[in-house]
Amino acid sequence: MSRTAERLQGHAEVMKLARLLGREPEELAYLERVAPTDVRALRDSITETLYDANGSSLGRLAAASRLLPAGLTATIGQRAFGPLLSARLAGLLDTDKAVDVATKLPPPFLADVAVELDPRRASDLIASISPALIGQITAELVARREYVTMGRFVGHLSDEAIAAAVATMDDEAVLQTAFVLEDRSQLSRLFAKLPKGRSAGVIAAAADDDLWLEALDLLNHLHKRQRREMVLAALALQPPALEAILDTIVEHELWAEVLLIAEHDDAIGQQVADRLAALPASRRREVAERARQADVLKRLPRLAEALKG
Amino acid sequence: MDAFTSLSTQLRGPTPDGLRELSDEELADLAAAVADARHRQAAALSEAGDRALSHIPRLLRGPIKRVVR
């Protein structure tokens, strides 16, 4: 992952932690100096702390809800508990009861709960919610641009639910959510659920919103066939978009991605080499030093040549 | 007690070593944010109980109170 991609991932981690702590992300900006993996580990520790802090009280509330019909539990969840406590209670209810309660709540409230919920503590519930309702909740989250929330849930959804979710997501939402996915091993699964031709839409969204760094980072995590679709869609774009891709590759030194694109388009190596050769000598030396440290030049001889001198 | 240890004592899980890069003020802010979140959650819980009872039919309030107590 490039340093810039890691910085963006770090920002996403700080957003998730800020959400958990009820703070604005800007207030915790100092955490962007810490490695994203450490911010995530901190979030896990704080999640444990908050769930354990009132565990016995929450357990008694969950026990009481067993005495009530699902409709009344839904009313109480919405009007008395609110999204935060409902999220804490969700994983403590029997799964069948919790699903029954969820179907009686409006999708906007369920979206509020999703923002507060630790999906790992309600995995059975999430997997049991109907794809249709998952689609409705996703539509709410897309409207709020809650990409980090959606990214936390993908690994807990069934294939059918993922298909229903992506059907309600616009192409930018797919790209932004994919970039901040909690479990990046789920990326190829998410893309496998995109209908044919949707890869071209995701690439077009990258072009429209200047999200090439996010789009290029995806290439590292997709299956070869998915990567091919993405690369071919990019190559079909107009020249200004192709120029923007080359700009992003050189600016962020995305050499691993050049190798992946070169599997489908041999011209990329020479195009990037031409860009590198045109850089000022001092910048070229800096880039060459970092590329040597990353040990990528052996596999990119044209780039190595362009970086000489 | 240093700021890192002070934060660690608040957390149930491990405190990542990478946080040692933060200043004492930043670690103290983080510890305060965790404490605030715990207090907010506890306050929400104590208020929610009474609010919930007002939605429950009178006949059921006794049994529910016995379970919750």
Contacts between the chains, C-beta under 8 A, distances in Angstrom:
chain1	res1	chain2	res2	distance
A	20	B	37	7.1
A	21	B	33	4.5
A	21	B	34	6.8
A	21	B	36	7.4
A	21	B	37	4.9
A	22	B	36	7.0
A	22	B	37	5.7
A	22	B	40	6.2
A	23	B	33	5.6
A	27	B	29	7.9
A	27	B	33	7.9
A	28	B	30	7.6
A	28	B	33	7.4
A	30	B	22	6.2
A	30	B	23	7.8
A	30	B	26	4.6
A	30	B	29	7.8
A	31	B	22	7.7
A	31	B	30	7.8
A	33	B	21	6.0
A	33	B	22	7.4
A	34	B	16	7.7
A	34	B	18	4.8
A	34	B	19	6.2
A	34	B	21	6.0
A	34	B	22	7.0
A	35	B	18	5.1
A	37	B	16	7.8
A	37	B	18	7.8
A	38	B	16	3.8
A	38	B	17	7.5
A	38	B	18	3.3
A	38	B	19	6.4
A	39	B	16	7.9
A	41	B	13	7.8
A	41	B	14	7.1
A	41	B	16	4.4
A	42	B	15	7.2
A	42	B	16	5.6
A	42	B	19	6.6
A	44	B	13	5.9
A	45	B	11	4.4
A	45	B	12	6.4
A	45	B	13	3.3
A	45	B	14	6.2
A	45	B	15	6.5
A	45	B	16	7.9
A	46	B	11	6.6
A	46	B	34	5.8
A	46	B	37	7.4
A	48	B	11	7.5
A	48	B	12	4.1
A	48	B	13	4.7
A	49	B	10	6.7
A	49	B	11	5.3
A	49	B	12	4.5
A	49	B	13	7.3
A	49	B	34	6.7
A	49	B	38	7.2
A	50	B	37	6.1
A	50	B	38	6.5
A	50	B	41	6.0
A	52	B	12	5.4
A	53	B	38	5.1
A	53	B	41	6.4
A	53	B	42	7.1
A	54	B	41	6.0
A	54	B	42	6.0
A	54	B	45	5.4
A	57	B	45	5.3
A	58	B	45	7.3
A	60	B	67	6.2
A	60	B	68	4.9
A	60	B	69	7.6
A	61	B	45	7.9
A	61	B	48	7.7
A	61	B	49	7.6
A	61	B	52	7.8
A	61	B	68	6.4
A	63	B	67	5.2
A	63	B	68	7.9
A	64	B	64	4.9
A	64	B	67	4.4
A	64	B	68	5.1
A	67	B	60	6.8
A	67	B	63	6.0
A	67	B	64	6.1
A	67	B	67	6.7
A	68	B	56	7.1
A	68	B	60	7.1
A	68	B	64	7.6
A	72	B	55	6.9
A	72	B	56	7.1
A	75	B	55	5.7
A	76	B	52	4.8
A	76	B	55	5.1
A	76	B	56	7.4
A	79	B	51	7.3
A	79	B	55	6.3
A	80	B	48	5.4
A	80	B	51	3.8
A	80	B	52	4.1
A	80	B	54	7.6
A	80	B	55	6.0
A	81	B	44	8.0
A	81	B	48	5.0
A	81	B	51	8.0
A	81	B	52	6.9
A	82	B	44	7.0
A	82	B	48	7.5
A	84	B	40	8.0
A	84	B	41	7.0
A	84	B	44	5.9
A	85	B	41	7.9
A	85	B	44	5.6
A	85	B	45	6.5
A	85	B	48	5.5
A	88	B	41	7.4
